[in-house]
Every structure is written in C-alpha cells, then in structure tokens.
C-alpha cells in the first residue's frame, strides 16, 4: 500500500524536526536553507511530507 503524500503545517514540520523554533525555521527560509514550502492564498505555509523527507536526506552526512 502506498502512503499518500500530505501537506504539513509549519508547527507539524517543527515537531518533525525535534522542536526547532519557528524563528529558526523562518531564518532558514530567508537564507534559502529550509525545505521547499507551498504558500497558500491566505499566506500560510505548508510543506509536502515528501519534500521534507528529501530535504532531510540531502542533509545527511557520511559518518
């Protein structure tokens, strides 16, 4: 069974990242270092779970 992708809210993304602060997340966005976001017409941000996973994978370091 394939799991459907889902849009995550910023608080959900912060929780997935282990409690990163909202301020840090928006700073990463300013620096172009945050995961790809979707801006809704009401200006709220969402992140596809698949984009968050890909972003995390791209930051993996070799031990």
mmCIF file of the N, C-alpha and C atoms, coordinates in Angstrom:
data_MODEL
# 
_entry.id   MODEL 
# 
loop_
_atom_site.group_PDB 
_atom_site.id 
_atom_site.type_symbol 
_atom_site.label_atom_id 
_atom_site.label_alt_id 
_atom_site.label_comp_id 
_atom_site.label_asym_id 
_atom_site.label_entity_id 
_atom_site.label_seq_id 
_atom_site.pdbx_PDB_ins_code 
_atom_site.Cartn_x 
_atom_site.Cartn_y 
_atom_site.Cartn_z 
_atom_site.occupancy 
_atom_site.B_iso_or_equiv 
_atom_site.pdbx_formal_charge 
_atom_site.auth_seq_id 
_atom_site.auth_comp_id 
_atom_site.auth_asym_id 
_atom_site.auth_atom_id 
_atom_site.pdbx_PDB_model_num 
ATOM 1   N N  . UNK A 1 1  ? 0.829  -1.187 0.000  1.00 0.00 ? 1  UNK A N  1 
ATOM 2   C CA . UNK A 1 1  ? 0.000  0.000  0.000  1.00 0.00 ? 1  UNK A CA 1 
ATOM 3   C C  . UNK A 1 1  ? 0.874  1.251  0.000  1.00 0.00 ? 1  UNK A C  1 
ATOM 4   N N  . UNK A 1 2  ? 0.593  2.176  -0.881 1.00 0.00 ? 2  UNK A N  1 
ATOM 5   C CA . UNK A 1 2  ? 1.354  3.405  -0.977 1.00 0.00 ? 2  UNK A CA 1 
ATOM 6   C C  . UNK A 1 2  ? 0.705  4.472  -0.104 1.00 0.00 ? 2  UNK A C  1 
ATOM 7   N N  . UNK A 1 3  ? 1.521  5.141  0.662  1.00 0.00 ? 3  UNK A N  1 
ATOM 8   C CA . UNK A 1 3  ? 1.010  6.198  1.531  1.00 0.00 ? 3  UNK A CA 1 
ATOM 9   C C  . UNK A 1 3  ? 0.884  7.485  0.742  1.00 0.00 ? 3  UNK A C  1 
ATOM 10  N N  . UNK A 1 4  ? -0.238 8.157  0.894  1.00 0.00 ? 4  UNK A N  1 
ATOM 11  C CA . UNK A 1 4  ? -0.429 9.436  0.216  1.00 0.00 ? 4  UNK A CA 1 
ATOM 12  C C  . UNK A 1 4  ? 0.464  10.500 0.832  1.00 0.00 ? 4  UNK A C  1 
ATOM 13  N N  . UNK A 1 5  ? 0.966  11.355 -0.008 1.00 0.00 ? 5  UNK A N  1 
ATOM 14  C CA . UNK A 1 5  ? 1.737  12.497 0.470  1.00 0.00 ? 5  UNK A CA 1 
ATOM 15  C C  . UNK A 1 5  ? 0.778  13.422 1.193  1.00 0.00 ? 5  UNK A C  1 
ATOM 16  N N  . UNK A 1 6  ? 1.281  14.194 2.128  1.00 0.00 ? 6  UNK A N  1 
ATOM 17  C CA . UNK A 1 6  ? 0.409  15.114 2.847  1.00 0.00 ? 6  UNK A CA 1 
ATOM 18  C C  . UNK A 1 6  ? 1.093  16.456 3.033  1.00 0.00 ? 6  UNK A C  1 
ATOM 19  N N  . UNK A 1 7  ? 0.282  17.497 3.123  1.00 0.00 ? 7  UNK A N  1 
ATOM 20  C CA . UNK A 1 7  ? 0.792  18.828 3.402  1.00 0.00 ? 7  UNK A CA 1 
ATOM 21  C C  . UNK A 1 7  ? 0.881  19.006 4.911  1.00 0.00 ? 7  UNK A C  1 
ATOM 22  N N  . UNK A 1 8  ? 2.046  19.417 5.380  1.00 0.00 ? 8  UNK A N  1 
ATOM 23  C CA . UNK A 1 8  ? 2.267  19.641 6.803  1.00 0.00 ? 8  UNK A CA 1 
ATOM 24  C C  . UNK A 1 8  ? 2.240  21.136 7.098  1.00 0.00 ? 8  UNK A C  1 
ATOM 25  N N  . UNK A 1 9  ? 1.695  21.498 8.236  1.00 0.00 ? 9  UNK A N  1 
ATOM 26  C CA . UNK A 1 9  ? 1.728  22.886 8.679  1.00 0.00 ? 9  UNK A CA 1 
ATOM 27  C C  . UNK A 1 9  ? 3.121  23.171 9.240  1.00 0.00 ? 9  UNK A C  1 
ATOM 28  N N  . UNK A 1 10 ? 3.433  24.438 9.424  1.00 0.00 ? 10 UNK A N  1 
ATOM 29  C CA . UNK A 1 10 ? 4.739  24.793 9.999  1.00 0.00 ? 10 UNK A CA 1 
ATOM 30  C C  . UNK A 1 10 ? 4.897  24.172 11.394 1.00 0.00 ? 10 UNK A C  1 
ATOM 31  N N  . UNK A 1 11 ? 3.893  24.245 12.291 1.00 0.00 ? 11 UNK A N  1 
ATOM 32  C CA . UNK A 1 11 ? 4.072  23.586 13.591 1.00 0.00 ? 11 UNK A CA 1 
ATOM 33  C C  . UNK A 1 11 ? 4.333  22.075 13.479 1.00 0.00 ? 11 UNK A C  1 
ATOM 34  N N  . UNK A 1 12 ? 3.708  21.418 12.513 1.00 0.00 ? 12 UNK A N  1 
ATOM 35  C CA . UNK A 1 12 ? 3.962  19.985 12.308 1.00 0.00 ? 12 UNK A CA 1 
ATOM 36  C C  . UNK A 1 12 ? 5.401  19.757 11.846 1.00 0.00 ? 12 UNK A C  1 
ATOM 37  N N  . UNK A 1 13 ? 5.882  20.609 10.946 1.00 0.00 ? 13 UNK A N  1 
ATOM 38  C CA . UNK A 1 13 ? 7.268  20.488 10.466 1.00 0.00 ? 13 UNK A CA 1 
ATOM 39  C C  . UNK A 1 13 ? 8.239  20.702 11.629 1.00 0.00 ? 13 UNK A C  1 
ATOM 40  N N  . UNK A 1 14 ? 7.976  21.717 12.448 1.00 0.00 ? 14 UNK A N  1 
ATOM 41  C CA . UNK A 1 14 ? 8.853  21.994 13.588 1.00 0.00 ? 14 UNK A CA 1 
ATOM 42  C C  . UNK A 1 14 ? 8.890  20.809 14.543 1.00 0.00 ? 14 UNK A C  1 
ATOM 43  N N  . UNK A 1 15 ? 7.748  20.175 14.776 1.00 0.00 ? 15 UNK A N  1 
ATOM 44  C CA . UNK A 1 15 ? 7.695  18.994 15.637 1.00 0.00 ? 15 UNK A CA 1 
ATOM 45  C C  . UNK A 1 15 ? 8.480  17.842 15.015 1.00 0.00 ? 15 UNK A C  1 
ATOM 46  N N  . UNK A 1 16 ? 8.346  17.658 13.693 1.00 0.00 ? 16 UNK A N  1 
ATOM 47  C CA . UNK A 1 16 ? 9.086  16.593 12.992 1.00 0.00 ? 16 UNK A CA 1 
ATOM 48  C C  . UNK A 1 16 ? 10.595 16.819 13.110 1.00 0.00 ? 16 UNK A C  1 
ATOM 49  N N  . UNK A 1 17 ? 10.993 18.075 13.182 1.00 0.00 ? 17 UNK A N  1 
ATOM 50  C CA . UNK A 1 17 ? 12.415 18.410 13.276 1.00 0.00 ? 17 UNK A CA 1 
ATOM 51  C C  . UNK A 1 17 ? 12.915 18.407 14.715 1.00 0.00 ? 17 UNK A C  1 
ATOM 52  N N  . UNK A 1 18 ? 12.097 17.936 15.627 1.00 0.00 ? 18 UNK A N  1 
ATOM 53  C CA . UNK A 1 18 ? 12.534 17.805 17.013 1.00 0.00 ? 18 UNK A CA 1 
ATOM 54  C C  . UNK A 1 18 ? 12.424 19.073 17.828 1.00 0.00 ? 18 UNK A C  1 
ATOM 55  N N  . UNK A 1 19 ? 11.525 19.961 17.441 1.00 0.00 ? 19 UNK A N  1 
ATOM 56  C CA . UNK A 1 19 ? 11.301 21.156 18.241 1.00 0.00 ? 19 UNK A CA 1 
ATOM 57  C C  . UNK A 1 19 ? 12.106 22.370 17.815 1.00 0.00 ? 19 UNK A C  1 
ATOM 58  N N  . UNK A 1 20 ? 12.506 22.423 16.552 1.00 0.00 ? 20 UNK A N  1 
ATOM 59  C CA . UNK A 1 20 ? 13.165 23.624 16.035 1.00 0.00 ? 20 UNK A CA 1 
ATOM 60  C C  . UNK A 1 20 ? 12.201 24.801 16.217 1.00 0.00 ? 20 UNK A C  1 
ATOM 61  N N  . UNK A 1 21 ? 12.712 25.951 16.572 1.00 0.00 ? 21 UNK A N  1 
ATOM 62  C CA . UNK A 1 21 ? 11.832 27.093 16.810 1.00 0.00 ? 21 UNK A CA 1 
ATOM 63  C C  . UNK A 1 21 ? 11.307 27.664 15.494 1.00 0.00 ? 21 UNK A C  1 
ATOM 64  N N  . UNK A 1 22 ? 10.161 28.306 15.581 1.00 0.00 ? 22 UNK A N  1 
ATOM 65  C CA . UNK A 1 22 ? 9.557  28.958 14.414 1.00 0.00 ? 22 UNK A CA 1 
ATOM 66  C C  . UNK A 1 22 ? 10.521 30.014 13.864 1.00 0.00 ? 22 UNK A C  1 
ATOM 67  N N  . UNK A 1 23 ? 11.143 30.755 14.744 1.00 0.00 ? 23 UNK A N  1 
ATOM 68  C CA . UNK A 1 23 ? 12.078 31.802 14.321 1.00 0.00 ? 23 UNK A CA 1 
ATOM 69  C C  . UNK A 1 23 ? 13.246 31.210 13.517 1.00 0.00 ? 23 UNK A C  1 
ATOM 70  N N  . UNK A 1 24 ? 13.768 30.081 13.989 1.00 0.00 ? 24 UNK A N  1 
ATOM 71  C CA . UNK A 1 24 ? 14.863 29.416 13.267 1.00 0.00 ? 24 UNK A CA 1 
ATOM 72  C C  . UNK A 1 24 ? 14.396 28.958 11.899 1.00 0.00 ? 24 UNK A C  1 
ATOM 73  N N  . UNK A 1 25 ? 13.201 28.363 11.848 1.00 0.00 ? 25 UNK A N  1 
ATOM 74  C CA . UNK A 1 25 ? 12.670 27.893 10.568 1.00 0.00 ? 25 UNK A CA 1 
ATOM 75  C C  . UNK A 1 25 ? 12.550 29.047 9.576  1.00 0.00 ? 25 UNK A C  1 
ATOM 76  N N  . UNK A 1 26 ? 12.004 30.181 9.993  1.00 0.00 ? 26 UNK A N  1 
ATOM 77  C CA . UNK A 1 26 ? 11.848 31.319 9.077  1.00 0.00 ? 26 UNK A CA 1 
ATOM 78  C C  . UNK A 1 26 ? 13.198 31.932 8.711  1.00 0.00 ? 26 UNK A C  1 
ATOM 79  N N  . UNK A 1 27 ? 14.166 31.849 9.605  1.00 0.00 ? 27 UNK A N  1 
ATOM 80  C CA . UNK A 1 27 ? 15.516 32.311 9.280  1.00 0.00 ? 27 UNK A CA 1 
ATOM 81  C C  . UNK A 1 27 ? 16.110 31.420 8.192  1.00 0.00 ? 27 UNK A C  1 
ATOM 82  N N  . UNK A 1 28 ? 15.910 30.089 8.326  1.00 0.00 ? 28 UNK A N  1 
ATOM 83  C CA . UNK A 1 28 ? 16.381 29.167 7.288  1.00 0.00 ? 28 UNK A CA 1 
ATOM 84  C C  . UNK A 1 28 ? 15.746 29.527 5.954  1.00 0.00 ? 28 UNK A C  1 
ATOM 85  N N  . UNK A 1 29 ? 14.452 29.896 5.968  1.00 0.00 ? 29 UNK A N  1 
ATOM 86  C CA . UNK A 1 29 ? 13.778 30.287 4.718  1.00 0.00 ? 29 UNK A CA 1 
ATOM 87  C C  . UNK A 1 29 ? 14.437 31.520 4.116  1.00 0.00 ? 29 UNK A C  1 
ATOM 88  N N  . UNK A 1 30 ? 14.749 32.507 4.950  1.00 0.00 ? 30 UNK A N  1 
ATOM 89  C CA . UNK A 1 30 ? 15.420 33.726 4.459  1.00 0.00 ? 30 UNK A CA 1 
ATOM 90  C C  . UNK A 1 30 ? 16.756 33.388 3.807  1.00 0.00 ? 30 UNK A C  1 
ATOM 91  N N  . UNK A 1 31 ? 17.444 32.414 4.363  1.00 0.00 ? 31 UNK A N  1 
ATOM 92  C CA . UNK A 1 31 ? 18.770 32.025 3.864  1.00 0.00 ? 31 UNK A CA 1 
ATOM 93  C C  . UNK A 1 31 ? 18.712 31.007 2.729  1.00 0.00 ? 31 UNK A C  1 
ATOM 94  N N  . UNK A 1 32 ? 17.491 30.567 2.372  1.00 0.00 ? 32 UNK A N  1 
ATOM 95  C CA . UNK A 1 32 ? 17.340 29.577 1.310  1.00 0.00 ? 32 UNK A CA 1 
ATOM 96  C C  . UNK A 1 32 ? 17.753 28.183 1.733  1.00 0.00 ? 32 UNK A C  1 
ATOM 97  N N  . UNK A 1 33 ? 17.686 27.893 3.045  1.00 0.00 ? 33 UNK A N  1 
ATOM 98  C CA . UNK A 1 33 ? 18.145 26.611 3.561  1.00 0.00 ? 33 UNK A CA 1 
ATOM 99  C C  . UNK A 1 33 ? 17.020 25.743 4.111  1.00 0.00 ? 33 UNK A C  1 
ATOM 100 N N  . UNK A 1 34 ? 15.789 26.192 4.007  1.00 0.00 ? 34 UNK A N  1 
ATOM 101 C CA . UNK A 1 34 ? 14.632 25.443 4.518  1.00 0.00 ? 34 UNK A CA 1 
ATOM 102 C C  . UNK A 1 34 ? 14.096 24.517 3.427  1.00 0.00 ? 34 UNK A C  1 
ATOM 103 N N  . UNK A 1 35 ? 13.268 23.567 3.819  1.00 0.00 ? 35 UNK A N  1 
ATOM 104 C CA . UNK A 1 35 ? 12.620 22.731 2.800  1.00 0.00 ? 35 UNK A CA 1 
ATOM 105 C C  . UNK A 1 35 ? 11.702 23.583 1.923  1.00 0.00 ? 35 UNK A C  1 
ATOM 106 N N  . UNK A 1 36 ? 11.421 23.091 0.736  1.00 0.00 ? 36 UNK A N  1 
ATOM 107 C CA . UNK A 1 36 ? 10.533 23.789 -0.190 1.00 0.00 ? 36 UNK A CA 1 
ATOM 108 C C  . UNK A 1 36 ? 9.159  23.931 0.465  1.00 0.00 ? 36 UNK A C  1 
ATOM 109 N N  . UNK A 1 37 ? 8.605  25.144 0.408  1.00 0.00 ? 37 UNK A N  1 
ATOM 110 C CA . UNK A 1 37 ? 7.300  25.416 1.014  1.00 0.00 ? 37 UNK A CA 1 
ATOM 111 C C  . UNK A 1 37 ? 6.287  25.787 -0.063 1.00 0.00 ? 37 UNK A C  1 
ATOM 112 N N  . UNK A 1 38 ? 5.024  25.545 0.254  1.00 0.00 ? 38 UNK A N  1 
ATOM 113 C CA . UNK A 1 38 ? 3.901  25.960 -0.585 1.00 0.00 ? 38 UNK A CA 1 
ATOM 114 C C  . UNK A 1 38 ? 3.209  27.080 0.169  1.00 0.00 ? 38 UNK A C  1 
ATOM 115 N N  . UNK A 1 39 ? 3.029  28.227 -0.491 1.00 0.00 ? 39 UNK A N  1 
ATOM 116 C CA . UNK A 1 39 ? 2.323  29.331 0.157  1.00 0.00 ? 39 UNK A CA 1 
ATOM 117 C C  . UNK A 1 39 ? 0.877  29.333 -0.318 1.00 0.00 ? 39 UNK A C  1 
ATOM 118 N N  . UNK A 1 40 ? -0.035 29.195 0.620  1.00 0.00 ? 40 UNK A N  1 
ATOM 119 C CA . UNK A 1 40 ? -1.457 29.180 0.316  1.00 0.00 ? 40 UNK A CA 1 
ATOM 120 C C  . UNK A 1 40 ? -1.956 30.601 0.072  1.00 0.00 ? 40 UNK A C  1 
ATOM 121 N N  . UNK A 1 41 ? -3.139 30.756 -0.522 1.00 0.00 ? 41 UNK A N  1 
ATOM 122 C CA . UNK A 1 41 ? -3.673 32.103 -0.773 1.00 0.00 ? 41 UNK A CA 1 
ATOM 123 C C  . UNK A 1 41 ? -3.812 32.956 0.496  1.00 0.00 ? 41 UNK A C  1 
ATOM 124 N N  . UNK A 1 42 ? -3.995 32.304 1.659  1.00 0.00 ? 42 UNK A N  1 
ATOM 125 C CA . UNK A 1 42 ? -4.095 33.066 2.910  1.00 0.00 ? 42 UNK A CA 1 
ATOM 126 C C  . UNK A 1 42 ? -2.717 33.353 3.509  1.00 0.00 ? 42 UNK A C  1 
ATOM 127 N N  . UNK A 1 43 ? -1.655 33.080 2.734  1.00 0.00 ? 43 UNK A N  1 
ATOM 128 C CA . UNK A 1 43 ? -0.255 33.320 3.067  1.00 0.00 ? 43 UNK A CA 1 
ATOM 129 C C  . UNK A 1 43 ? 0.332  32.330 4.075  1.00 0.00 ? 43 UNK A C  1 
ATOM 130 N N  . UNK A 1 44 ? -0.453 31.332 4.498  1.00 0.00 ? 44 UNK A N  1 
ATOM 131 C CA . UNK A 1 44 ? 0.106  30.305 5.364  1.00 0.00 ? 44 UNK A CA 1 
ATOM 132 C C  . UNK A 1 44 ? 1.001  29.388 4.537  1.00 0.00 ? 44 UNK A C  1 
ATOM 133 N N  . UNK A 1 45 ? 1.997  28.815 5.209  1.00 0.00 ? 45 UNK A N  1 
ATOM 134 C CA . UNK A 1 45 ? 2.933  27.918 4.544  1.00 0.00 ? 45 UNK A CA 1 
ATOM 135 C C  . UNK A 1 45 ? 2.596  26.470 4.844  1.00 0.00 ? 45 UNK A C  1 
ATOM 136 N N  . UNK A 1 46 ? 2.861  25.613 3.877  1.00 0.00 ? 46 UNK A N  1 
ATOM 137 C CA . UNK A 1 46 ? 2.738  24.173 4.041  1.00 0.00 ? 46 UNK A CA 1 
ATOM 138 C C  . UNK A 1 46 ? 3.954  23.540 3.388  1.00 0.00 ? 46 UNK A C  1 
ATOM 139 N N  . UNK A 1 47 ? 4.296  22.352 3.864  1.00 0.00 ? 47 UNK A N  1 
ATOM 140 C CA . UNK A 1 47 ? 5.424  21.602 3.314  1.00 0.00 ? 47 UNK A CA 1 
ATOM 141 C C  . UNK A 1 47 ? 4.930  20.188 3.019  1.00 0.00 ? 47 UNK A C  1 
ATOM 142 N N  . UNK A 1 48 ? 5.137  19.738 1.779  1.00 0.00 ? 48 UNK A N  1 
ATOM 143 C CA . UNK A 1 48 ? 4.792  18.350 1.458  1.00 0.00 ? 48 UNK A CA 1 
ATOM 144 C C  . UNK A 1 48 ? 5.712  17.448 2.263  1.00 0.00 ? 48 UNK A C  1 
ATOM 145 N N  . UNK A 1 49 ? 5.167  16.395 2.854  1.00 0.00 ? 49 UNK A N  1 
ATOM 146 C CA . UNK A 1 49 ? 5.976  15.462 3.635  1.00 0.00 ? 49 UNK A CA 1 
ATOM 147 C C  . UNK A 1 49 ? 7.123  14.912 2.784  1.00 0.00 ? 49 UNK A C  1 
ATOM 148 N N  . UNK A 1 50 ? 6.864  14.634 1.519  1.00 0.00 ? 50 UNK A N  1 
ATOM 149 C CA . UNK A 1 50 ? 7.925  14.101 0.643  1.00 0.00 ? 50 UNK A CA 1 
ATOM 150 C C  . UNK A 1 50 ? 9.053  15.117 0.462  1.00 0.00 ? 50 UNK A C  1 
ATOM 151 N N  . UNK A 1 51 ? 8.727  16.407 0.403  1.00 0.00 ? 51 UNK A N  1 
ATOM 152 C CA . UNK A 1 51 ? 9.768  17.444 0.285  1.00 0.00 ? 51 UNK A CA 1 
ATOM 153 C C  . UNK A 1 51 ? 10.582 17.545 1.571  1.00 0.00 ? 51 UNK A C  1 
ATOM 154 N N  . UNK A 1 52 ? 9.914  17.412 2.715  1.00 0.00 ? 52 UNK A N  1 
ATOM 155 C CA . UNK A 1 52 ? 10.628 17.439 3.995  1.00 0.00 ? 52 UNK A CA 1 
ATOM 156 C C  . UNK A 1 52 ? 11.585 16.250 4.085  1.00 0.00 ? 52 UNK A C  1 
ATOM 157 N N  . UNK A 1 53 ? 11.123 15.080 3.690  1.00 0.00 ? 53 UNK A N  1 
ATOM 158 C CA . UNK A 1 53 ? 11.961 13.881 3.716  1.00 0.00 ? 53 UNK A CA 1 
ATOM 159 C C  . UNK A 1 53 ? 13.162 14.033 2.786  1.00 0.00 ? 53 UNK A C  1 
ATOM 160 N N  . UNK A 1 54 ? 12.920 14.538 1.583  1.00 0.00 ? 54 UNK A N  1 
ATOM 161 C CA . UNK A 1 54 ? 14.014 14.744 0.626  1.00 0.00 ? 54 UNK A CA 1 
ATOM 162 C C  . UNK A 1 54 ? 15.012 15.773 1.158  1.00 0.00 ? 54 UNK A C  1 
ATOM 163 N N  . UNK A 1 55 ? 14.507 16.831 1.780  1.00 0.00 ? 55 UNK A N  1 
ATOM 164 C CA . UNK A 1 55 ? 15.363 17.876 2.345  1.00 0.00 ? 55 UNK A CA 1 
ATOM 165 C C  . UNK A 1 55 ? 16.237 17.289 3.454  1.00 0.00 ? 55 UNK A C  1 
ATOM 166 N N  . UNK A 1 56 ? 15.633 16.479 4.332  1.00 0.00 ? 56 UNK A N  1 
ATOM 167 C CA . UNK A 1 56 ? 16.404 15.849 5.398  1.00 0.00 ? 56 UNK A CA 1 
ATOM 168 C C  . UNK A 1 56 ? 17.441 14.904 4.827  1.00 0.00 ? 56 UNK A C  1 
ATOM 169 N N  . UNK A 1 57 ? 17.075 14.115 3.831  1.00 0.00 ? 57 UNK A N  1 
ATOM 170 C CA . UNK A 1 57 ? 18.023 13.187 3.200  1.00 0.00 ? 57 UNK A CA 1 
ATOM 171 C C  . UNK A 1 57 ? 19.203 13.930 2.585  1.00 0.00 ? 57 UNK A C  1 
ATOM 172 N N  . UNK A 1 58 ? 18.949 15.118 2.033  1.00 0.00 ? 58 UNK A N  1 
ATOM 173 C CA . UNK A 1 58 ? 20.018 15.888 1.396  1.00 0.00 ? 58 UNK A CA 1 
ATOM 174 C C  . UNK A 1 58 ? 21.015 16.453 2.418  1.00 0.00 ? 58 UNK A C  1 
ATOM 175 N N  . UNK A 1 59 ? 20.632 16.454 3.677  1.00 0.00 ? 59 UNK A N  1 
ATOM 176 C CA . UNK A 1 59 ? 21.491 16.972 4.722  1.00 0.00 ? 59 UNK A CA 1 
ATOM 177 C C  . UNK A 1 59 ? 22.215 15.878 5.504  1.00 0.00 ? 59 UNK A C  1 
ATOM 178 N N  . UNK A 1 60 ? 22.031 14.645 5.067  1.00 0.00 ? 60 UNK A N  1 
ATOM 179 C CA . UNK A 1 60 ? 22.668 13.508 5.735  1.00 0.00 ? 60 UNK A CA 1 
ATOM 180 C C  . UNK A 1 60 ? 24.158 13.562 5.479  1.00 0.00 ? 60 UNK A C  1 
ATOM 181 N N  . UNK A 1 61 ? 24.950 13.335 6.533  1.00 0.00 ? 61 UNK A N  1 
ATOM 182 C CA . UNK A 1 61 ? 26.403 13.344 6.412  1.00 0.00 ? 61 UNK A CA 1 
ATOM 183 C C  . UNK A 1 61 ? 26.943 11.933 6.541  1.00 0.00 ? 61 UNK A C  1 
ATOM 184 N N  . UNK A 1 62 ? 28.017 11.658 5.844  1.00 0.00 ? 62 UNK A N  1 
ATOM 185 C CA . UNK A 1 62 ? 28.680 10.359 5.977  1.00 0.00 ? 62 UNK A CA 1 
ATOM 186 C C  . UNK A 1 62 ? 29.385 10.321 7.336  1.00 0.00 ? 62 UNK A C  1 
ATOM 187 N N  . UNK A 1 63 ? 29.291 9.195  8.006  1.00 0.00 ? 63 UNK A N  1 
ATOM 188 C CA . UNK A 1 63 ? 29.927 9.055  9.328  1.00 0.00 ? 63 UNK A CA 1 
ATOM 189 C C  . UNK A 1 63 ? 31.403 8.782  9.192  1.00 0.00 ? 63 UNK A C  1 
# 
